[in-house]
Amino acid sequence: MARDTEDIEREIEKARNQLASTLDELSVRANPKNLVASTKQTILAKVNQPQVKKYAAVAAGTVVGLLVLRRILR
């Protein structure tokens, strides 16, 4: 059964909109400021957990922070 031209155009437009939405989301997630903020929140959440040794969490946070900073500066 042949598809109507309008149906095909609607599907293409829908795919375009989904792709645009995905690209927008990726650009927000890949923003260095957002990466740093997210990493900071994750580290703070881990440090505030009583079962986690604070020194290990601080060391891991420092390593992650340095890796993010290295990536930003390259």
C-alpha positions in Angstrom: 0.0 0.0 0.0 1.5 3.3 -1.1 1.9 6.0 1.5 0.5 9.5 1.0 3.0 12.2 0.4 1.6 14.2 3.3 2.2 11.2 5.7 5.8 11.0 4.6 6.3 14.7 5.0 4.7 14.5 8.5 7.1 11.6 9.5 10.1 13.5 8.2 9.1 16.6 10.2 8.5 14.5 13.3 12.0 12.9 12.9 13.5 16.4 12.4 11.9 17.7 15.5 13.1 14.7 17.5 16.6 15.1 16.2 16.6 18.8 17.1 15.4 18.1 20.5 18.1 15.4 21.0 20.8 17.8 19.8 19.5 20.5 22.2 19.6 18.1 25.1 23.1 17.0 24.2 24.4 20.5 23.9 23.0 21.3 27.4 24.5 18.1 28.9 27.9 18.7 27.2 28.2 22.3 28.4 31.3 22.5 30.6 29.6 24.5 33.3 26.8 22.0 33.6 29.3 19.1 33.7 31.2 20.8 36.6 27.9 21.6 38.4 26.7 18.0 38.0 30.0 16.6 39.2 30.0 18.9 42.2 26.5 17.8 43.2 27.4 14.2 42.8 30.5 14.6 44.9 28.7 16.5 47.6 26.0 13.9 47.8 28.6 11.2 48.2 30.5 13.2 50.9 27.3 13.7 52.9 26.6 10.0 53.1 27.8 8.6 56.4 29.1 5.3 55.0 31.4 6.9 52.6 34.9 7.9 53.8 35.2 11.6 53.2 38.8 11.5 52.2 38.2 9.0 49.5 35.3 11.1 48.2 37.4 14.2 48.2 40.2 12.5 46.4 37.8 11.1 43.8 36.2 14.6 43.4 39.6 16.2 42.9 40.5 13.7 40.2 37.2 14.2 38.4 37.5 18.0 38.7 41.0 17.9 37.3 39.9 15.7 34.4 37.1 18.1 33.6 39.4 21.1 33.8 41.9 19.3 31.6 39.2 18.6 29.0 38.0 22.2 29.1 41.5 23.6 28.6 42.3 21.4 25.7 
